[in-house]
Amino acid sequence: MLRIRELRISADIMQKDLAKELGIPANTFNQYETGKREPDFETLKRIANHFHVSVDYLIGNDDKKNKPSIHKDEGLSEDALRVAEKFSRLTPEDQSKVEEYVALLASKDRQ
C-alpha cells in the first residue's frame, strides 16, 4: 500500500488540493490513496518529490523517510556527483552489490 495518504495527512493537505497541485484528477488521486489504482512511475516521482521522500519510501520498500541528497558544496567532483546520483536511483539490493564490488576493488588496490 502506498504511503500517500499518511504523508498527505501529516502535511495537513486536503486530497483535492494536493491532486490539483500535482496536476492529477481528484478521483484518480483518490484511487491512488485507496489502492484501487496504481500511479505510473513518473507520477510516483512527482508525489515523492512533493513530500521530499524517495519513491522507495512512498511505495513501502524503504523505511527511511528522507531521501539522501548530495550537493556540489560537499567537495565531490562532477564525476563523483554523477555516480552518486545514479547510485541513489538503484534498488537497495543493487546498492549492496555496488558496495561489495567497490570494496573488492579497494582491497585489490591495497595488495
C-alpha positions as CSV (number, residue, x, y, z in Angstrom):
1,M,0.0,0.0,0.0
2,L,1.3,3.4,-0.9
3,R,2.1,5.9,1.9
4,I,0.4,8.8,0.0
5,R,-2.5,9.2,2.5
6,E,-0.2,9.1,5.5
7,L,2.1,11.7,4.0
8,R,-0.8,13.9,2.9
9,I,-2.5,13.8,6.3
10,S,0.8,14.5,8.2
11,A,1.3,17.5,5.9
12,D,-2.3,18.7,6.6
13,I,-3.2,18.9,2.9
14,M,-6.7,18.2,1.6
15,Q,-6.8,15.4,-1.0
16,K,-8.4,17.7,-3.7
17,D,-5.8,20.4,-3.1
18,L,-2.8,18.0,-3.4
19,A,-4.3,16.4,-6.5
20,K,-4.7,19.9,-8.1
21,E,-1.2,20.9,-7.1
22,L,0.2,17.8,-8.7
23,G,-2.0,18.0,-11.8
24,I,-3.8,14.8,-11.1
25,P,-7.6,14.5,-11.4
26,A,-9.1,14.3,-7.8
27,N,-10.9,11.0,-8.5
28,T,-7.7,9.4,-9.8
29,F,-5.7,10.7,-6.8
30,N,-8.4,9.2,-4.5
31,Q,-7.9,5.8,-6.3
32,Y,-4.2,6.0,-5.7
33,E,-4.7,6.6,-2.0
34,T,-7.3,3.8,-1.6
35,G,-5.2,1.3,-3.7
36,K,-7.8,0.9,-6.4
37,R,-5.4,2.2,-9.0
38,E,-1.6,2.5,-9.1
39,P,0.2,5.6,-10.3
40,D,2.8,5.3,-13.1
41,F,6.5,5.8,-12.2
42,E,6.6,9.5,-13.3
43,T,3.6,10.2,-11.1
44,L,5.2,8.4,-8.2
45,K,8.3,10.5,-8.7
46,R,6.2,13.7,-8.7
47,I,4.4,12.7,-5.5
48,A,7.7,11.6,-3.8
49,N,9.4,14.9,-4.8
50,H,6.4,16.9,-3.4
51,F,6.9,15.2,0.0
52,H,10.7,15.1,-0.2
53,V,10.8,11.4,0.2
54,S,12.2,8.6,-2.0
55,V,9.9,6.6,-4.3
56,D,11.0,3.5,-2.3
57,Y,9.7,5.1,0.9
58,L,6.5,6.1,-0.9
59,I,5.8,2.6,-2.1
60,G,6.8,0.9,1.2
61,N,10.1,-0.6,0.1
62,D,12.1,1.6,2.5
63,D,11.5,2.9,6.0
64,K,13.9,5.8,5.6
65,K,11.6,8.8,5.0
66,N,14.0,11.4,3.8
67,K,15.8,10.8,0.5
68,P,19.5,11.4,0.7
69,S,20.9,14.3,-1.2
70,I,24.3,15.1,-2.4
71,H,25.4,18.7,-3.2
72,K,28.2,20.2,-5.1
73,D,29.5,22.0,-2.0
74,E,30.4,18.7,-0.4
75,G,33.7,18.8,-2.2
76,L,32.9,16.0,-4.7
77,S,34.0,16.1,-8.3
78,E,31.4,16.2,-11.1
79,D,32.1,12.5,-11.9
80,A,31.6,11.6,-8.2
81,L,28.3,13.5,-8.2
82,R,27.1,11.7,-11.3
83,V,28.0,8.3,-9.9
84,A,26.3,9.2,-6.6
85,E,23.1,10.3,-8.3
86,K,23.0,7.1,-10.3
87,F,23.7,5.1,-7.2
88,S,20.8,6.7,-5.3
89,R,18.4,5.6,-8.0
90,L,19.4,1.9,-7.6
91,T,17.3,-0.6,-5.6
92,P,18.7,-1.3,-2.1
93,E,19.8,-4.8,-3.3
94,D,21.7,-3.3,-6.3
95,Q,23.3,-0.7,-4.0
96,S,24.6,-3.5,-1.8
97,K,26.1,-5.2,-4.9
98,V,27.8,-2.0,-5.9
99,E,29.2,-1.5,-2.4
100,E,30.6,-5.1,-2.4
101,Y,32.2,-4.5,-5.8
102,V,33.8,-1.3,-4.7
103,A,35.1,-3.0,-1.5
104,L,36.6,-5.7,-3.7
105,L,38.3,-3.2,-6.0
106,A,39.6,-1.2,-3.0
107,S,41.0,-4.4,-1.4
108,K,42.8,-5.2,-4.7
109,D,44.5,-1.8,-4.7
110,R,45.9,-2.4,-1.2
111,Q,47.6,-5.7,-2.3
